[in-house]
Amino acid sequence: MKTYNCIVVFDKTKHNILFCKRIKDPYKGLYNFPGGKVEDGESSEDAAYRELHEETGISRSDIMLKHFMDLTYYVQDFILELYVGQLADDVTLVEEVNPLVWLPLTSDFTDINAYAGEQNIAHIVNIALKCPLSSDQIE
């Protein structure tokens, strides 16, 4: 079974979440969390930090990630690992491929015309909000 990750990134105020707008399928034109594939021999945590840095420019020194949930897709044969973190400070984002945007928590994350994941985004955001996070925990 393949393993992928998505990273929920809150800004330093925890009022906004970072999304990428996909420029190709799957989910072309829709907002999704940054993330990607866990490579063979790579730990899940290392993969989450690597993908976050590649796609956004956010490094380990900017955020402490917490693994908070997994979704297993048996028919599609993959596991999606979810990480969450809150930035300690403002960062300059560096787009790899997909445009990056901060969206407010007041957004309708159930809108299937705007968000990827067949309405899983709303569920993921709700669970991520329950995770105790502190930007002071960054080493």
SEKOLDREN-57136 format. One record per residue: residue in three letters; x, y, z of N, C-alpha, C in turn; residue number from 0. Coordinates in nm, 4 decimals, decimal comma. Layout:
# residues N
<r = ALA | nx = X | ny = Y | nz = Z | cax = X | cay = Y | caz = Z | cx = X | cy = Y | cz = Z | k = NUM>
...
This chain:
# residues 139
<r = MET | nx = 0,0846 | ny = -0,1177 | nz = 0,0000 | cax = 0,0000 | cay = 0,0000 | caz = 0,0000 | cx = 0,0898 | cy = 0,1250 | cz = 0,0000 | k = 0>
<r = LYS | nx = 0,0608 | ny = 0,2201 | nz = -0,0883 | cax = 0,1366 | cay = 0,3446 | caz = -0,0952 | cx = 0,0972 | cy = 0,4353 | cz = 0,0214 | k = 1>
<r = THR | nx = 0,1882 | ny = 0,5236 | nz = 0,0589 | cax = 0,1593 | cay = 0,6182 | caz = 0,1662 | cx = 0,1842 | cy = 0,7604 | cz = 0,1166 | k = 2>
<r = TYR | nx = 0,0870 | ny = 0,8467 | nz = 0,1432 | cax = 0,0948 | cay = 0,9887 | caz = 0,1091 | cx = 0,0700 | cy = 1,0693 | cz = 0,2350 | k = 3>
<r = ASN | nx = 0,0999 | ny = 1,1988 | nz = 0,2283 | cax = 0,0707 | cay = 1,2847 | caz = 0,3421 | cx = 0,0089 | cy = 1,4157 | cz = 0,2966 | k = 4>
<r = CYS | nx = -0,0619 | ny = 1,4771 | nz = 0,3886 | cax = -0,1120 | cay = 1,6134 | caz = 0,3725 | cx = -0,0791 | cy = 1,6865 | cz = 0,5018 | k = 5>
<r = ILE | nx = -0,0466 | ny = 1,8139 | nz = 0,4889 | cax = -0,0070 | cay = 1,8917 | caz = 0,6048 | cx = -0,0996 | cy = 2,0119 | cz = 0,6187 | k = 6>
<r = VAL | nx = -0,1663 | ny = 2,0205 | nz = 0,7354 | cax = -0,2516 | cay = 2,1334 | caz = 0,7688 | cx = -0,1630 | cy = 2,2350 | cz = 0,8398 | k = 7>
<r = VAL | nx = -0,1465 | ny = 2,3521 | nz = 0,7789 | cax = -0,0612 | cay = 2,4564 | caz = 0,8352 | cx = -0,1476 | cy = 2,5754 | cz = 0,8748 | k = 8>
<r = PHE | nx = -0,1495 | ny = 2,6033 | nz = 1,0051 | cax = -0,2160 | cay = 2,7230 | caz = 1,0555 | cx = -0,1153 | cy = 2,8378 | cz = 1,0587 | k = 9>
<r = ASP | nx = -0,1630 | ny = 2,9588 | nz = 1,0313 | cax = -0,0758 | cay = 3,0747 | caz = 1,0476 | cx = -0,0512 | cy = 3,0980 | cz = 1,1965 | k = 10>
<r = LYS | nx = 0,0289 | ny = 3,1975 | nz = 1,2296 | cax = 0,0670 | cay = 3,2190 | caz = 1,3699 | cx = -0,0514 | cy = 3,2577 | cz = 1,4581 | k = 11>
<r = THR | nx = -0,1602 | ny = 3,3090 | nz = 1,3982 | cax = -0,2786 | cay = 3,3469 | caz = 1,4763 | cx = -0,3800 | cy = 3,2331 | cz = 1,4873 | k = 12>
<r = LYS | nx = -0,3594 | ny = 3,1290 | nz = 1,4096 | cax = -0,4518 | cay = 3,0150 | caz = 1,3973 | cx = -0,5894 | cy = 3,0584 | cz = 1,3455 | k = 13>
<r = HIS | nx = -0,5879 | ny = 3,1605 | nz = 1,2580 | cax = -0,7122 | cay = 3,2067 | caz = 1,1949 | cx = -0,7202 | cy = 3,1677 | cz = 1,0475 | k = 14>
<r = ASN | nx = -0,6077 | ny = 3,1235 | nz = 0,9912 | cax = -0,6009 | cay = 3,0904 | caz = 0,8489 | cx = -0,5263 | cy = 2,9597 | cz = 0,8288 | k = 15>
<r = ILE | nx = -0,5597 | ny = 2,8911 | nz = 0,7194 | cax = -0,4959 | cay = 2,7646 | caz = 0,6838 | cx = -0,4344 | cy = 2,7794 | cz = 0,5447 | k = 16>
<r = LEU | nx = -0,3174 | ny = 2,7204 | nz = 0,5290 | cax = -0,2476 | cay = 2,7254 | caz = 0,4006 | cx = -0,3003 | cy = 2,6168 | cz = 0,3068 | k = 17>
<r = PHE | nx = -0,3350 | ny = 2,6578 | nz = 0,1859 | cax = -0,3798 | cay = 2,5658 | caz = 0,0818 | cx = -0,2992 | cy = 2,5888 | cz = -0,0448 | k = 18>
<r = CYS | nx = -0,2916 | ny = 2,4840 | nz = -0,1256 | cax = -0,2390 | cay = 2,5001 | caz = -0,2611 | cx = -0,3568 | cy = 2,4804 | cz = -0,3557 | k = 19>
<r = LYS | nx = -0,3532 | ny = 2,5518 | nz = -0,4674 | cax = -0,4575 | cay = 2,5356 | caz = -0,5696 | cx = -0,3976 | cy = 2,4495 | cz = -0,6792 | k = 20>
<r = ARG | nx = -0,4505 | ny = 2,3287 | nz = -0,6931 | cax = -0,3927 | cay = 2,2291 | caz = -0,7835 | cx = -0,4029 | cy = 2,2742 | cz = -0,9291 | k = 21>
<r = ILE | nx = -0,2902 | ny = 2,2613 | nz = -0,9991 | cax = -0,2898 | cay = 2,3002 | caz = -1,1411 | cx = -0,3038 | cy = 2,1799 | cz = -1,2334 | k = 22>
<r = LYS | nx = -0,3014 | ny = 2,0582 | nz = -1,1752 | cax = -0,3231 | cay = 1,9391 | caz = -1,2583 | cx = -0,4009 | cy = 1,8352 | cz = -1,1782 | k = 23>
<r = ASP | nx = -0,4514 | ny = 1,7361 | nz = -1,2486 | cax = -0,5271 | cay = 1,6291 | caz = -1,1842 | cx = -0,4359 | cy = 1,5430 | cz = -1,0978 | k = 24>
<r = PRO | nx = -0,4838 | ny = 1,4799 | nz = -0,9926 | cax = -0,6237 | cay = 1,4857 | caz = -0,9511 | cx = -0,6584 | cy = 1,6198 | cz = -0,8855 | k = 25>
<r = TYR | nx = -0,7817 | ny = 1,6550 | nz = -0,8925 | cax = -0,8362 | cay = 1,7753 | caz = -0,8286 | cx = -0,7890 | cy = 1,9059 | cz = -0,8915 | k = 26>
<r = LYS | nx = -0,7638 | ny = 1,9064 | nz = -1,0203 | cax = -0,7211 | cay = 2,0278 | caz = -1,0900 | cx = -0,8184 | cy = 2,1421 | cz = -1,0609 | k = 27>
<r = GLY | nx = -0,7627 | ny = 2,2586 | nz = -1,0232 | cax = -0,8426 | cay = 2,3775 | caz = -0,9978 | cx = -0,9020 | cy = 2,3867 | cz = -0,8581 | k = 28>
<r = LEU | nx = -0,8802 | ny = 2,2837 | nz = -0,7758 | cax = -0,9361 | cay = 2,2823 | caz = -0,6402 | cx = -0,8272 | cy = 2,3053 | cz = -0,5362 | k = 29>
<r = TYR | nx = -0,8702 | ny = 2,3547 | nz = -0,4213 | cax = -0,7774 | cay = 2,3743 | caz = -0,3096 | cx = -0,7531 | cy = 2,2435 | cz = -0,2375 | k = 30>
<r = ASN | nx = -0,6280 | ny = 2,2222 | nz = -0,1982 | cax = -0,5896 | cay = 2,1035 | caz = -0,1224 | cx = -0,4769 | cy = 2,1442 | cz = -0,0279 | k = 31>
<r = PHE | nx = -0,4473 | ny = 2,0579 | nz = 0,0667 | cax = -0,3358 | cay = 2,0825 | caz = 0,1567 | cx = -0,2047 | cy = 2,0495 | cz = 0,0847 | k = 32>
<r = PRO | nx = -0,0952 | ny = 2,1142 | nz = 0,1252 | cax = 0,0345 | cay = 2,0707 | caz = 0,0737 | cx = 0,0626 | cy = 1,9278 | cz = 0,1186 | k = 33>
<r = GLY | nx = 0,1425 | ny = 1,8566 | nz = 0,0436 | cax = 0,1780 | cay = 1,7198 | caz = 0,0813 | cx = 0,2252 | cy = 1,6421 | cz = -0,0385 | k = 34>
<r = GLY | nx = 0,2475 | ny = 1,5131 | nz = -0,0171 | cax = 0,2955 | cay = 1,4303 | caz = -0,1260 | cx = 0,3206 | cy = 1,2882 | cz = -0,0814 | k = 35>
<r = LYS | nx = 0,4095 | ny = 1,2217 | nz = -0,1518 | cax = 0,4355 | cay = 1,0793 | caz = -0,1323 | cx = 0,5474 | cy = 1,0560 | cz = -0,0315 | k = 36>
<r = VAL | nx = 0,5299 | ny = 0,9535 | nz = 0,0494 | cax = 0,6365 | cay = 0,9062 | caz = 0,1376 | cx = 0,7229 | cy = 0,8122 | cz = 0,0541 | k = 37>
<r = GLU | nx = 0,8509 | ny = 0,8445 | nz = 0,0406 | cax = 0,9429 | cay = 0,7651 | caz = -0,0409 | cx = 0,9867 | cy = 0,6386 | cz = 0,0337 | k = 38>
<r = ASP | nx = 1,0249 | ny = 0,5357 | nz = -0,0412 | cax = 1,0756 | cay = 0,4120 | caz = 0,0191 | cx = 1,1940 | cy = 0,4441 | cz = 0,1095 | k = 39>
<r = GLY | nx = 1,1922 | ny = 0,3874 | nz = 0,2307 | cax = 1,3009 | cay = 0,4060 | caz = 0,3250 | cx = 1,2965 | cy = 0,5372 | cz = 0,4013 | k = 40>
<r = GLU | nx = 1,1988 | ny = 0,6210 | nz = 0,3739 | cax = 1,1859 | cay = 0,7506 | caz = 0,4400 | cx = 1,0841 | cy = 0,7404 | cz = 0,5525 | k = 41>
<r = SER | nx = 1,1123 | ny = 0,8007 | nz = 0,6678 | cax = 1,0135 | cay = 0,8000 | caz = 0,7755 | cx = 0,8979 | cy = 0,8920 | cz = 0,7364 | k = 42>
<r = SER | nx = 0,7806 | ny = 0,8645 | nz = 0,7900 | cax = 0,6634 | cay = 0,9466 | caz = 0,7605 | cx = 0,6838 | cy = 1,0908 | cz = 0,8024 | k = 43>
<r = GLU | nx = 0,7447 | ny = 1,1115 | nz = 0,9191 | cax = 0,7686 | cay = 1,2473 | caz = 0,9681 | cx = 0,8655 | cy = 1,3215 | cz = 0,8766 | k = 44>
<r = ASP | nx = 0,9740 | ny = 1,2563 | nz = 0,8386 | cax = 1,0702 | cay = 1,3201 | caz = 0,7479 | cx = 1,0037 | cy = 1,3552 | cz = 0,6152 | k = 45>
<r = ALA | nx = 0,9185 | ny = 1,2669 | nz = 0,5663 | cax = 0,8478 | cay = 1,2927 | caz = 0,4398 | cx = 0,7567 | cy = 1,4148 | cz = 0,4518 | k = 46>
<r = ALA | nx = 0,6878 | ny = 1,4278 | nz = 0,5657 | cax = 0,5988 | cay = 1,5427 | caz = 0,5854 | cx = 0,6778 | cy = 1,6736 | cz = 0,5842 | k = 47>
<r = TYR | nx = 0,7885 | ny = 1,6776 | nz = 0,6573 | cax = 0,8713 | cay = 1,7988 | caz = 0,6566 | cx = 0,9313 | cy = 1,8255 | cz = 0,5187 | k = 48>
<r = ARG | nx = 0,9756 | ny = 1,7203 | nz = 0,4498 | cax = 1,0335 | cay = 1,7370 | caz = 0,3163 | cx = 0,9314 | cy = 1,7928 | cz = 0,2190 | k = 49>
<r = GLU | nx = 0,8134 | ny = 1,7298 | nz = 0,2149 | cax = 0,7091 | cay = 1,7754 | caz = 0,1219 | cx = 0,6660 | cy = 1,9182 | cz = 0,1532 | k = 50>
<r = LEU | nx = 0,6509 | ny = 1,9499 | nz = 0,2816 | cax = 0,6110 | cay = 2,0855 | caz = 0,3192 | cx = 0,7153 | cy = 2,1865 | cz = 0,2718 | k = 51>
<r = HIS | nx = 0,8417 | ny = 2,1545 | nz = 0,2906 | cax = 0,9473 | cay = 2,2468 | caz = 0,2489 | cx = 0,9527 | cy = 2,2590 | cz = 0,0966 | k = 52>
<r = GLU | nx = 0,9428 | ny = 2,1462 | nz = 0,0262 | cax = 0,9473 | cay = 2,1504 | caz = -0,1200 | cx = 0,8333 | cy = 2,2327 | cz = -0,1785 | k = 53>
<r = GLU | nx = 0,7138 | ny = 2,2173 | nz = -0,1228 | cax = 0,5959 | cay = 2,2812 | caz = -0,1815 | cx = 0,5724 | cy = 2,4244 | cz = -0,1342 | k = 54>
<r = THR | nx = 0,6281 | ny = 2,4607 | nz = -0,0162 | cax = 0,5942 | cay = 2,5914 | caz = 0,0410 | cx = 0,7147 | cy = 2,6742 | cz = 0,0856 | k = 55>
<r = GLY | nx = 0,8309 | ny = 2,6111 | nz = 0,1027 | cax = 0,9464 | cay = 2,6806 | caz = 0,1579 | cx = 0,9482 | cy = 2,6828 | cz = 0,3099 | k = 56>
<r = ILE | nx = 0,8445 | ny = 2,6272 | nz = 0,3737 | cax = 0,8388 | cay = 2,6227 | caz = 0,5207 | cx = 0,9298 | cy = 2,5098 | cz = 0,5686 | k = 57>
<r = SER | nx = 1,0209 | ny = 2,5420 | nz = 0,6604 | cax = 1,1185 | cay = 2,4434 | caz = 0,7076 | cx = 1,0868 | cy = 2,3979 | cz = 0,8502 | k = 58>
<r = ARG | nx = 1,1606 | ny = 2,2968 | nz = 0,8948 | cax = 1,1455 | cay = 2,2452 | caz = 1,0321 | cx = 1,1635 | cy = 2,3535 | cz = 1,1368 | k = 59>
<r = SER | nx = 1,2457 | ny = 2,4516 | nz = 1,1085 | cax = 1,2688 | cay = 2,5579 | caz = 1,2065 | cx = 1,1509 | cy = 2,6554 | cz = 1,2149 | k = 60>
<r = ASP | nx = 1,0585 | ny = 2,6482 | nz = 1,1191 | cax = 0,9418 | cay = 2,7369 | caz = 1,1172 | cx = 0,8194 | cy = 2,6775 | cz = 1,1864 | k = 61>
<r = ILE | nx = 0,8160 | ny = 2,5436 | nz = 1,1989 | cax = 0,6920 | cay = 2,4777 | caz = 1,2429 | cx = 0,7237 | cy = 2,3421 | cz = 1,3056 | k = 62>
<r = MET | nx = 0,6438 | ny = 2,3048 | nz = 1,4029 | cax = 0,6530 | cay = 2,1703 | caz = 1,4597 | cx = 0,5283 | cy = 2,0940 | cz = 1,4164 | k = 63>
<r = LEU | nx = 0,5474 | ny = 1,9864 | nz = 1,3419 | cax = 0,4348 | cay = 1,9079 | caz = 1,2924 | cx = 0,3982 | cy = 1,7980 | cz = 1,3894 | k = 64>
<r = LYS | nx = 0,2668 | ny = 1,7725 | nz = 1,3966 | cax = 0,2136 | cay = 1,6654 | caz = 1,4793 | cx = 0,1311 | cy = 1,5732 | cz = 1,3898 | k = 65>
<r = HIS | nx = 0,1623 | ny = 1,4444 | nz = 1,3925 | cax = 0,0855 | cay = 1,3443 | caz = 1,3171 | cx = -0,0436 | cy = 1,3214 | cz = 1,3947 | k = 66>
<r = PHE | nx = -0,1583 | ny = 1,3544 | nz = 1,3341 | cax = -0,2825 | cay = 1,3501 | caz = 1,4109 | cx = -0,3894 | cy = 1,2563 | cz = 1,3571 | k = 67>
<r = MET | nx = -0,3717 | ny = 1,2039 | nz = 1,2367 | cax = -0,4782 | cay = 1,1195 | caz = 1,1837 | cx = -0,4290 | cy = 1,0506 | cz = 1,0568 | k = 68>
<r = ASP | nx = -0,4832 | ny = 0,9319 | nz = 1,0285 | cax = -0,4605 | cay = 0,8614 | caz = 0,9024 | cx = -0,5953 | cy = 0,8246 | cz = 0,8417 | k = 69>
<r = LEU | nx = -0,6015 | ny = 0,8284 | nz = 0,7113 | cax = -0,7176 | cay = 0,7792 | caz = 0,6376 | cx = -0,6683 | cy = 0,6677 | cz = 0,5466 | k = 70>
<r = THR | nx = -0,7311 | ny = 0,5511 | nz = 0,5552 | cax = -0,6919 | cay = 0,4376 | caz = 0,4719 | cx = -0,7956 | cy = 0,4190 | cz = 0,3622 | k = 71>
<r = TYR | nx = -0,7468 | ny = 0,4198 | nz = 0,2390 | cax = -0,8318 | cay = 0,4011 | caz = 0,1211 | cx = -0,8009 | cy = 0,2624 | cz = 0,0647 | k = 72>
<r = TYR | nx = -0,8780 | ny = 0,1630 | nz = 0,1069 | cax = -0,8504 | cay = 0,0243 | caz = 0,0691 | cx = -0,8673 | cy = -0,0005 | cz = -0,0799 | k = 73>
<r = VAL | nx = -0,9734 | ny = 0,0531 | nz = -0,1390 | cax = -0,9992 | cay = 0,0297 | caz = -0,2815 | cx = -0,8910 | cy = 0,0953 | cz = -0,3675 | k = 74>
<r = GLN | nx = -0,8491 | ny = 0,2167 | nz = -0,3292 | cax = -0,7470 | cay = 0,2876 | caz = -0,4064 | cx = -0,6053 | cy = 0,2468 | cz = -0,3648 | k = 75>
<r = ASP | nx = -0,5934 | ny = 0,1657 | nz = -0,2588 | cax = -0,4674 | cay = 0,1078 | caz = -0,2142 | cx = -0,3646 | cy = 0,2117 | cz = -0,1668 | k = 76>
<r = PHE | nx = -0,4121 | ny = 0,3049 | nz = -0,0806 | cax = -0,3160 | cay = 0,3983 | caz = -0,0211 | cx = -0,3623 | cy = 0,4459 | cz = 0,1159 | k = 77>
<r = ILE | nx = -0,2646 | ny = 0,4927 | nz = 0,1925 | cax = -0,2879 | cay = 0,5523 | caz = 0,3238 | cx = -0,2522 | cy = 0,6997 | cz = 0,3134 | k = 78>
<r = LEU | nx = -0,3375 | ny = 0,7848 | nz = 0,3687 | cax = -0,3108 | cay = 0,9279 | caz = 0,3738 | cx = -0,2839 | cy = 0,9651 | cz = 0,5190 | k = 79>
<r = GLU | nx = -0,1618 | ny = 1,0092 | nz = 0,5456 | cax = -0,1232 | cay = 1,0502 | caz = 0,6805 | cx = -0,1406 | cy = 1,2019 | cz = 0,6913 | k = 80>
<r = LEU | nx = -0,2036 | ny = 1,2455 | nz = 0,7982 | cax = -0,2310 | cay = 1,3868 | caz = 0,8184 | cx = -0,1447 | cy = 1,4424 | cz = 0,9301 | k = 81>
<r = TYR | nx = -0,0822 | ny = 1,5560 | nz = 0,9015 | cax = 0,0008 | cay = 1,6286 | caz = 0,9977 | cx = -0,0566 | cy = 1,7683 | cz = 1,0142 | k = 82>
<r = VAL | nx = -0,0319 | ny = 1,8272 | nz = 1,1315 | cax = -0,0777 | cay = 1,9626 | caz = 1,1582 | cx = 0,0308 | cy = 2,0380 | cz = 1,2324 | k = 83>
<r = GLY | nx = 0,0349 | ny = 2,1686 | nz = 1,2081 | cax = 0,1282 | cay = 2,2551 | caz = 1,2786 | cx = 0,0853 | cy = 2,3993 | cz = 1,2670 | k = 84>
<r = GLN | nx = 0,1398 | ny = 2,4804 | nz = 1,3576 | cax = 0,1118 | cay = 2,6238 | caz = 1,3587 | cx = 0,2439 | cy = 2,6982 | cz = 1,3474 | k = 85>
<r = LEU | nx = 0,2483 | ny = 2,7931 | nz = 1,2552 | cax = 0,3703 | cay = 2,8711 | caz = 1,2372 | cx = 0,3984 | cy = 2,9566 | cz = 1,3600 | k = 86>
<r = ALA | nx = 0,5245 | ny = 2,9679 | nz = 1,3940 | cax = 0,5656 | cay = 3,0516 | caz = 1,5060 | cx = 0,5648 | cy = 3,1983 | cz = 1,4652 | k = 87>
<r = ASP | nx = 0,5868 | ny = 3,2238 | nz = 1,3366 | cax = 0,5985 | cay = 3,3600 | caz = 1,2880 | cx = 0,5561 | cy = 3,3636 | cz = 1,1414 | k = 88>
<r = ASP | nx = 0,5486 | ny = 3,4814 | nz = 1,0844 | cax = 0,5203 | cay = 3,4926 | caz = 0,9415 | cx = 0,6375 | cy = 3,4341 | cz = 0,8633 | k = 89>
<r = VAL | nx = 0,6072 | ny = 3,3736 | nz = 0,7507 | cax = 0,7110 | cay = 3,3178 | caz = 0,6640 | cx = 0,6880 | cy = 3,3669 | cz = 0,5216 | k = 90>
<r = THR | nx = 0,7939 | ny = 3,3662 | nz = 0,4441 | cax = 0,7823 | cay = 3,3958 | caz = 0,3020 | cx = 0,7605 | cy = 3,2623 | cz = 0,2314 | k = 91>
<r = LEU | nx = 0,6462 | ny = 3,2473 | nz = 0,1680 | cax = 0,6146 | cay = 3,1222 | caz = 0,0997 | cx = 0,6867 | cy = 3,1152 | cz = -0,0339 | k = 92>
<r = VAL | nx = 0,7290 | ny = 2,9940 | nz = -0,0687 | cax = 0,7963 | cay = 2,9693 | caz = -0,1959 | cx = 0,7192 | cy = 2,8583 | cz = -0,2663 | k = 93>
<r = GLU | nx = 0,6499 | ny = 2,8937 | nz = -0,3725 | cax = 0,5684 | cay = 2,7967 | caz = -0,4457 | cx = 0,6562 | cy = 2,7060 | cz = -0,5304 | k = 94>
<r = GLU | nx = 0,6310 | ny = 2,5757 | nz = -0,5216 | cax = 0,7019 | cay = 2,4800 | caz = -0,6069 | cx = 0,6318 | cy = 2,4722 | cz = -0,7424 | k = 95>
<r = VAL | nx = 0,5053 | ny = 2,4321 | nz = -0,7418 | cax = 0,4272 | cay = 2,4182 | caz = -0,8649 | cx = 0,2908 | cy = 2,4842 | cz = -0,8487 | k = 96>
<r = ASN | nx = 0,2200 | ny = 2,4443 | nz = -0,7443 | cax = 0,0842 | cay = 2,4928 | caz = -0,7221 | cx = 0,0853 | cy = 2,6272 | cz = -0,6491 | k = 97>
<r = PRO | nx = -0,0007 | ny = 2,7213 | nz = -0,6915 | cax = -0,0127 | cay = 2,8483 | caz = -0,6195 | cx = -0,0567 | cy = 2,8233 | cz = -0,4743 | k = 98>
<r = LEU | nx = -0,0029 | ny = 2,9025 | nz = -0,3829 | cax = -0,0339 | cay = 2,8899 | caz = -0,2406 | cx = -0,1211 | cy = 3,0067 | cz = -0,1963 | k = 99>
<r = VAL | nx = -0,2136 | ny = 2,9775 | nz = -0,1041 | cax = -0,3042 | cay = 3,0814 | caz = -0,0553 | cx = -0,3440 | cy = 3,0504 | cz = 0,0889 | k = 100>
<r = TRP | nx = -0,3541 | ny = 3,1561 | nz = 0,1687 | cax = -0,4065 | cay = 3,1437 | caz = 0,3044 | cx = -0,5568 | cy = 3,1642 | cz = 0,2977 | k = 101>
<r = LEU | nx = -0,6327 | ny = 3,0692 | nz = 0,3514 | cax = -0,7783 | cay = 3,0814 | caz = 0,3536 | cx = -0,8260 | cy = 3,0858 | cz = 0,4982 | k = 102>
<r = PRO | nx = -0,9253 | ny = 3,1708 | nz = 0,5263 | cax = -0,9730 | cay = 3,1844 | caz = 0,6643 | cx = -1,0522 | cy = 3,0623 | cz = 0,7109 | k = 103>
<r = LEU | nx = -1,0524 | ny = 3,0413 | nz = 0,8413 | cax = -1,1278 | cay = 2,9295 | caz = 0,8989 | cx = -1,2772 | cy = 2,9420 | cz = 0,8748 | k = 104>
<r = THR | nx = -1,3240 | ny = 3,0590 | nz = 0,8356 | cax = -1,4661 | cay = 3,0797 | caz = 0,8064 | cx = -1,5053 | cy = 3,0267 | cz = 0,6681 | k = 105>
<r = SER | nx = -1,4084 | ny = 2,9761 | nz = 0,5922 | cax = -1,4364 | cay = 2,9221 | caz = 0,4581 | cx = -1,5249 | cy = 2,7985 | cz = 0,4678 | k = 106>
<r = ASP | nx = -1,6023 | ny = 2,7735 | nz = 0,3616 | cax = -1,6879 | cay = 2,6543 | caz = 0,3554 | cx = -1,6070 | cy = 2,5390 | cz = 0,2965 | k = 107>
<r = PHE | nx = -1,5387 | ny = 2,4646 | nz = 0,3841 | cax = -1,4518 | cay = 2,3563 | caz = 0,3404 | cx = -1,5285 | cy = 2,2354 | cz = 0,2872 | k = 108>
<r = THR | nx = -1,6623 | ny = 2,2383 | nz = 0,2917 | cax = -1,7435 | cay = 2,1300 | caz = 0,2349 | cx = -1,7770 | cy = 2,1540 | cz = 0,0875 | k = 109>
<r = ASP | nx = -1,7410 | ny = 2,2686 | nz = 0,0338 | cax = -1,7746 | cay = 2,3050 | caz = -0,1044 | cx = -1,6959 | cy = 2,2188 | cz = -0,2035 | k = 110>
<r = ILE | nx = -1,7625 | ny = 2,1216 | nz = -0,2639 | cax = -1,6952 | cay = 2,0289 | caz = -0,3556 | cx = -1,6483 | cy = 2,0964 | cz = -0,4844 | k = 111>
<r = ASN | nx = -1,6977 | ny = 2,2168 | nz = -0,5117 | cax = -1,6528 | cay = 2,2911 | caz = -0,6292 | cx = -1,5271 | cy = 2,3735 | cz = -0,6008 | k = 112>
<r = ALA | nx = -1,4848 | ny = 2,3782 | nz = -0,4744 | cax = -1,3681 | cay = 2,4572 | caz = -0,4378 | cx = -1,2575 | cy = 2,3737 | cz = -0,3742 | k = 113>
<r = TYR | nx = -1,2950 | ny = 2,2640 | nz = -0,3059 | cax = -1,1977 | cay = 2,1874 | caz = -0,2279 | cx = -1,1891 | cy = 2,0426 | cz = -0,2738 | k = 114>
<r = ALA | nx = -1,0682 | ny = 1,9896 | nz = -0,2731 | cax = -1,0421 | cay = 1,8506 | caz = -0,3096 | cx = -1,0938 | cy = 1,7567 | cz = -0,2005 | k = 115>
<r = GLY | nx = -1,0864 | ny = 1,6280 | nz = -0,2273 | cax = -1,1071 | cay = 1,5277 | caz = -0,1240 | cx = -1,2487 | cy = 1,4885 | cz = -0,0906 | k = 116>
<r = GLU | nx = -1,3428 | ny = 1,5093 | nz = -0,1793 | cax = -1,4811 | cay = 1,4647 | caz = -0,1561 | cx = -1,5317 | cy = 1,5001 | cz = -0,0157 | k = 117>
<r = GLN | nx = -1,5131 | ny = 1,6229 | nz = 0,0232 | cax = -1,5570 | cay = 1,6797 | caz = 0,1512 | cx = -1,4763 | cy = 1,6326 | cz = 0,2720 | k = 118>
<r = ASN | nx = -1,3666 | ny = 1,5618 | nz = 0,2508 | cax = -1,2803 | cay = 1,5239 | caz = 0,3626 | cx = -1,2071 | cy = 1,6441 | cz = 0,4216 | k = 119>
<r = ILE | nx = -1,1880 | ny = 1,7494 | nz = 0,3427 | cax = -1,1159 | cay = 1,8682 | caz = 0,3905 | cx = -1,1834 | cy = 1,9236 | cz = 0,5159 | k = 120>
<r = ALA | nx = -1,3152 | ny = 1,9338 | nz = 0,5149 | cax = -1,3876 | cay = 1,9876 | caz = 0,6310 | cx = -1,3635 | cy = 1,9016 | cz = 0,7546 | k = 121>
<r = HIS | nx = -1,3704 | ny = 1,7712 | nz = 0,7379 | cax = -1,3467 | cay = 1,6794 | caz = 0,8496 | cx = -1,2042 | cy = 1,6945 | cz = 0,9022 | k = 122>
<r = ILE | nx = -1,1078 | ny = 1,6994 | nz = 0,8129 | cax = -0,9669 | cay = 1,7121 | caz = 0,8514 | cx = -0,9443 | cy = 1,8432 | cz = 0,9274 | k = 123>
<r = VAL | nx = -1,0004 | ny = 1,9530 | nz = 0,8777 | cax = -0,9862 | cay = 2,0823 | caz = 0,9457 | cx = -1,0463 | cy = 2,0753 | cz = 1,0855 | k = 124>
<r = ASN | nx = -1,1648 | ny = 2,0174 | nz = 1,0974 | cax = -1,2299 | cay = 2,0076 | caz = 1,2295 | cx = -1,1463 | cy = 1,9282 | cz = 1,3292 | k = 125>
<r = ILE | nx = -1,0861 | ny = 1,8193 | nz = 1,2856 | cax = -1,0018 | cay = 1,7391 | caz = 1,3754 | cx = -0,8715 | cy = 1,8125 | cz = 1,4051 | k = 126>
<r = ALA | nx = -0,8129 | ny = 1,8768 | nz = 1,3051 | cax = -0,6881 | cay = 1,9509 | caz = 1,3251 | cx = -0,7062 | cy = 2,0631 | cz = 1,4270 | k = 127>
<r = LEU | nx = -0,8221 | ny = 2,1265 | nz = 1,4252 | cax = -0,8495 | cay = 2,2344 | caz = 1,5203 | cx = -0,8517 | cy = 2,1849 | cz = 1,6648 | k = 128>
<r = LYS | nx = -0,8775 | ny = 2,0573 | nz = 1,6852 | cax = -0,8831 | cay = 2,0003 | caz = 1,8206 | cx = -0,7458 | cy = 1,9605 | cz = 1,8737 | k = 129>
<r = CYS | nx = -0,6444 | ny = 1,9639 | nz = 1,7874 | cax = -0,5095 | cay = 1,9247 | caz = 1,8297 | cx = -0,4450 | cy = 2,0377 | cz = 1,9081 | k = 130>
<r = PRO | nx = -0,3901 | ny = 2,0053 | nz = 2,0249 | cax = -0,3183 | cay = 2,1101 | caz = 2,0988 | cx = -0,1898 | cy = 2,1445 | cz = 2,0255 | k = 131>
<r = LEU | nx = -0,1762 | ny = 2,2704 | nz = 1,9888 | cax = -0,0596 | cay = 2,3176 | caz = 1,9155 | cx = -0,0040 | cy = 2,4386 | cz = 1,9872 | k = 132>
<r = SER | nx = 0,1233 | ny = 2,4526 | nz = 1,9776 | cax = 0,1855 | cay = 2,5727 | caz = 2,0311 | cx = 0,3053 | cy = 2,6065 | cz = 1,9452 | k = 133>
<r = SER | nx = 0,3066 | ny = 2,7285 | nz = 1,8967 | cax = 0,4201 | cay = 2,7717 | caz = 1,8164 | cx = 0,5450 | cy = 2,7847 | cz = 1,9044 | k = 134>
<r = ASP | nx = 0,5316 | ny = 2,7859 | nz = 2,0395 | cax = 0,6507 | cay = 2,7948 | caz = 2,1266 | cx = 0,7237 | cy = 2,6621 | cz = 2,1356 | k = 135>
<r = GLN | nx = 0,6638 | ny = 2,5545 | nz = 2,0848 | cax = 0,7264 | cay = 2,4228 | caz = 2,0966 | cx = 0,8350 | cy = 2,4007 | cz = 1,9918 | k = 136>
<r = ILE | nx = 0,8536 | ny = 2,4941 | nz = 1,9004 | cax = 0,9531 | cay = 2,4756 | caz = 1,7947 | cx = 1,0924 | cy = 2,4822 | cz = 1,8551 | k = 137>
<r = GLU | nx = 1,1733 | ny = 2,3844 | nz = 1,8179 | cax = 1,3095 | cay = 2,3765 | caz = 1,8732 | cx = 1,4003 | cy = 2,4778 | cz = 1,8094 | k = 138>
